[in-house]
Amino acid sequence: MPDLSQSDPAKVAASRAAVALVRDGMKLGLGTGSTAAIMVQVLAERVKAEGLNLRCAATSKATTDLAESLGIKIETLDEIGWLDLTIDGADEVDPDLHLIKGGGGAHLREKVVAMASDRMVVIADPGKVVDQLGAFPLPVEVLHFGFETTRKLIRRALDTLDLGQTEVLQRLKGSDPWVTDEGNLILDLHLGVIPDAHALARALAAIPGVVEHGLFLGICDLAIIGKADGTVVELDRDADIDADRLAGEGD
Ligand SMILES: O=C[C@H](O)[C@H](O)[C@H](O)COP(=O)(O)O
């Protein structure tokens, strides 16, 4: 079984608290990223120790490979149908539990899986909690076809929304374009702040070459924020979040 003693204690704490929500017989969605990878390891420990009978769908090839290497069988979302619970990381979490996701380029599959779940629980460290979304560049998955045209249409949408100084940069892996698990490209929108996330989400969704953006609005039900001392804070949509205080406690 994996040794988590070298892993970020905040991420381990959040993962353990989220995996404690798992019950025998559940249908689970497994997220992507460094925090979700720890969660998969914690889940594998429980599956082995308790012989849990679960059905799991993964949000990326990386998570599929990790889970299967630890003895967790992965099925397709369509084989399972509907999920009880999805546990995933996030790049930013705001006080309404709106999220930016896709730092690892997996937000398209992550959104499909999260929206096919009764409940989405986000696990994160305190640095991910923000008062307003936007400091983290917003990932947008786009088609190869008409890539530069789509980029222009995104630029135009940002100008229409009066977002000020922004940049729309293609994500690269080394010197090559970043290609997602679905074979698409990614544009990262450097915005600084997003004053109206719903307006931006609507504008991006209206552009045909946009496959999916990384704004998760009204999808997350609970955020479990792990702290370096191994404790967690649970935030639901009614929570009064003090991002500065949480970030300070994470040090
Ligand atoms: O595409 C990747 C996902 O949205 C991740 O869940 C997100 O980027 C957070 O990743 P990490 O836990 O590595 O910070």
The ligand as an SDF file (V2000), in Angstrom:
LIG
                    3D

 14 13  0  0  0  0  0  0  0  0999 V2000
   -7.4730   19.2600  -14.2570 O   0  0  0  0  0  0  0  0  0  0  0  0
   -7.2060   19.0650  -13.0920 C   0  0  0  0  0  0  0  0  0  0  0  0
   -8.1300   19.2130  -11.9860 C   0  0  0  0  0  0  0  0  0  0  0  0
   -9.1590   20.1290  -12.1370 O   0  0  0  0  0  0  0  0  0  0  0  0
   -7.5030   19.2520  -10.6010 C   0  0  0  0  0  0  0  0  0  0  0  0
   -8.4500   18.7130   -9.7270 O   0  0  0  0  0  0  0  0  0  0  0  0
   -7.1040   20.6350  -10.1350 C   0  0  0  0  0  0  0  0  0  0  0  0
   -6.2230   21.2150  -11.0860 O   0  0  0  0  0  0  0  0  0  0  0  0
   -6.4300   20.6070   -8.7640 C   0  0  0  0  0  0  0  0  0  0  0  0
   -5.2520   19.8830   -8.8510 O   0  0  0  0  0  0  0  0  0  0  0  0
   -4.2520   19.7470   -7.6250 P   0  0  0  0  0  0  0  0  0  0  0  0
   -4.9350   18.9410   -6.5950 O   0  0  0  0  0  0  0  0  0  0  0  0
   -3.0590   19.0610   -8.2050 O   0  0  0  0  0  0  0  0  0  0  0  0
   -3.9260   21.1360   -7.1710 O   0  0  0  0  0  0  0  0  0  0  0  0
  1  2  2  0
  2  3  1  0
  3  4  1  0
  3  5  1  0
  5  6  1  0
  5  7  1  0
  7  8  1  0
  7  9  1  0
  9 10  1  0
 10 11  1  0
 11 12  2  0
 11 13  1  0
 11 14  1  0
M  END
$$$$
